[in-house]
Amino acid sequence: MEYTVNSTAIGSQSTPCVILGIYESRRLSPAGQQLNKSSGGYLASILKRGDIQGKLEQSLLLHDVPGTACERVLLVGCGSEKDLDDSNYRKILSCAATTLDQHGIKAACCYLLELSIPERDLRWKTRQAVEVFEHRLYRFNQLQSKPDKRAGRLRKLSFNIRAAGERKTVRQAVKEGQAVAIGTRLARDLANLPGNICTPTYLAAQARKLARQSEHIKLKVLGEREMARLNMGALLSVARGSRQEAKLIVLDYQGGKRQDRPYVLVGKGITFDSGGISIKPSAAMDEMKFDMCGAASTLGTLAAVAEMGLPLNVIGVIPSSENLPDGNASKPGDIVTSMSGQTIEVLNTDAEGRLVLCDALSYCERFKPRTVIDIATLTGACVIALGKQFSGLLGNNEALVADLIAAGKHSGDVAWQLPLGKEYQQQLKSNFADMANVGGREAGTITAACFLSRFTDQYHWAHLDIAGTAWHSGHHKGATGRPVPLLTQYLIERCRKR
C-alpha cells in the first residue's frame, strides 16, 4: 500500500474518504470539529439523530457531506477519552481498516494520529497505524483458483500533518511500519502454506531468495551429512521419519561493523508435526503446518531488519525438519546424543521441537553472540497458561528478558515471563541418559525451557514460546506473524542504545 503525508485543510481534502475519531457522548475529535464547521454543522446534526454514540469500534460512513471536497467521511468510535490506551488505539485503527475494506474504498486520508495516547508520541502512533492497516488488510489467496481480486481494495492512505516539523517524523515512522509489515507478511505467508509445499527445502529456498534481495545477507544451508559431521544427533533423530531432508539454515545479516558481536535468532522450523510415533489426535492436525512459525518469524524479522538497514549484525538459525511416523522414525525410549555431547532419552517423539532447537543452540556458540533468542511453537501447556494473548518468555538473563518485555509492550506483541527455577530441572531426570526430553504434565512450558537452558551456558539466552500466539484457529484460521513486531522492536532498540 502507498502512504503519503499532506497538510491540506480538512475541508479541502479531495479524497474518496476522510477518517475521523468521535468520542463517547458524541464528541468529535479536533479535526472532526473543524470539518463540522466547514460543513455548516452537518456532522453535529447527524450526531443529534443518534446514529453513532462514539462507543469504541462503532463506525458510521457518511456520503456527500456539504462544504467538503471529500466523497465520504468515516466516523470511528474511540470510546471514552480517559480510557484511550495502546490496545484501544489499535482497535480504532482496525475498525477503520475493516470498514474501508468492507465498502471497497480505494484511498483515504487518516486523521486518527491526532488522538492522544498516554506516553505515546507521533512516531509510535504512525507506526501502529501502518502496521495495523497492513495486518488487517492481509489476505492469503495464493492457492485459490479464483482468488478475491476486488478492485476496491484500499491502495493509498495519507496522513494529514499540519506542522512542517512533524512530517519528517511521520515519514520515517511510515518506513519503519512498512518494514515491520513486510516481515510480518512474509512470516504469515510462509506459515499459511501447507506442508506439501513448505518443506525444509522450500524454507531454504525462501531464505536464499531473501539473501539475494539484500547485499547485507549471506546464506549457508547445511544438509544432513553436514549435520552428522557436527554430531547433531538430536536434530537428526527427528528427521528420521521423513522423506524430506532436514536443513539447518543460517542467514547472516551484516549491518554493523565486522567485529560487532551478533544478535542471534533461532527459529523452530518443523514444517509439519504429526507427533511422530507418539502421534497426535487427528482433530485439527492440519494446523500442525504452523509448527514452523518460529522459523517464519525469524525470516520475517531478518526481512524487516534488512528493509530498514539496521546498523547491527543479526544471525538467523533455522533447524528445519518434518516430524512423521515411519519404519525408521525415532521411537519412545530411544537415546540420542546431542551436538553438545549430552545424551537425551526420547520419552515422547511429539516433544521434537526441543530436540531440533538444542543442537541449533549449541551451534550458536561459534558466533560469540551478544544474545540468543529462540522462537518456537513449543508447548500446548503455554496455550493453557497464557491463552492467545501473551507469548511465554523465559531466559537465563533478566536484562534480556526485561528488554523483550519492553519491546513487546511497545509493539503490542506482548510476552509474559514465566519462572525458570532450578527446582523444575529435576523433572527431566532419566534413568538411562543425561536427561529426558519431557518432564511430565506439570509446568510443561517451564520444563521445556529448562531442557533448552542446558544448552545455553555460554551466552545470554531467552526463549519465546509462541504456541498460543503464532496462529488463529476456527473461522479466522491463519498465521498472525507474531512475534516479528516484538523481535524487530527489540533490535531497533539495540541500535538506539549503541
Steps between C-alpha positions, in 0.01 A plus 500: 500500500614854426533748789528878469503802730305819423410826671181589315221659704240239584216665314712509185610132510416362158499128581258209488482499881607693809540302826408682823469402864196554719501451877216381719224752562526576126795737538701549184879499491670834414509420126137395520410830659674684216313297239173559682568874476584490129186293436279753673426275797402199290692251716342635817154456349578138413626433853184643655300231322691234700635297207833468684579553868879484475535167675821312434506337153171649386512646149284711275569576134355826369470596133506841333557708812425861398778760494775237456700366205507136617257238375443336838567555870564200724431559869668244725398458863787556744316432826580703810798731455631413847501130409689549173812284530727297270255213462198719431696708250577185302133400514404840358749461215383144432137616491589772248690256277219243515232754410698639208560147373136399532390801296765456230659840556825535305657802673455693823647777713547407865466751785529241778860599578360800688355273769683537830644176640676515840881483469484441122640744246422570136760253378344216696146586389607512136679166512203338666269641234710354219546163668133463598369598157741261326415219741125547472501515119718190459359219287646156427344390172804385304373143477141576402402438138280809504648736761313807616639786291262776592587820318395706800766382744668787686813603314589844634497643850610852580561662837414865552776679692475881513829567684793498256744375767291190565474380140855361497422303817189353342680404178773323696242319713317391185820340369550312827138388504521381142818303577333324793195435281721347228657265754168411657344432160789270404462309827125463446536391138755231586303370796171490309647279228414129531759243595510347153635832367687650793759231567847550651636530146238766419592696813864491392399628155308788657803582715711502183251736335521734800881493488497590130282803572751649745869557453540481878374140538708188445349152505628157599285187485617179667357166391484180702857394415642828629284476813618145558861619485409754769350218712150652498342175610199663665395696193562209264297262718190707422560481124526120491129451436485738203589467133577872498861579581553710810671836459689733729453844347735779608442860390771753588397867481801732526373854555749591772876493526680175421618462860156565654362195677168392347151459635382148415144384435428126498167401344346156533424377148291184526311534172247235603466332837297180519654422837705219349447160662332682790242607244261787565119474489364553148277795596664827394820321400497710184603792720832332563623662179534802732772323699757692295374843611823553695695455177255725313535776758880475487493550122244778538708683760810484281294632208389795714854564624636496146221729377590757768873446458554482876866564595563177690579135431222243520519127434198279443536126563215274388509126578237356266349155463172312482391279790323195358447131589695249293676167535823693554352765732629555852311301763407584859789380712769566240811678626677756279817703540478873445767724346596605853581139587209473743277197457121519485240231563212564259196411711260676265571552128243781497742708709718536193535878490741507790708230328558705187547818702759363742746419221434836336568673832830316534588603144448865600802498731731544200360849437597633847159670512390800703167326556317196368121489475324184393145514368285188498146368497623273775232398750124466520548576869583860405162535329328377816705732722491822297236452230530684169598837644854463638798304375685312774843640586780339699874558507829485685558878502257740664618805303428320172158387624418856610602638160273252322206579728550872431519437123180299522313777680622760251402292196180353640648153448512418869682230695471380861790372705475158661744372765805297407599365839740216572215331686346396168815338361448182700193419290734430207688220676555179306605159626693430181627831351615843611144628471153417370339713230180550702434575865146380556165682501587766757655830386546377143606835357753553777656155481533537122695820557702326772598241243616770256686687774741206530641597161539876560767534768735695274281804430200710602190320376123542493227267381169613346227236502255618233272196493204716600578813300638382165167417338122516535270200475139469390327729253794743497763225473836635393842616614536826694863580419585531867755560645653692206389839644648417843832375363535789256433753775756328723763539226402861428554579866843339491597748228379794706704391801829455318 
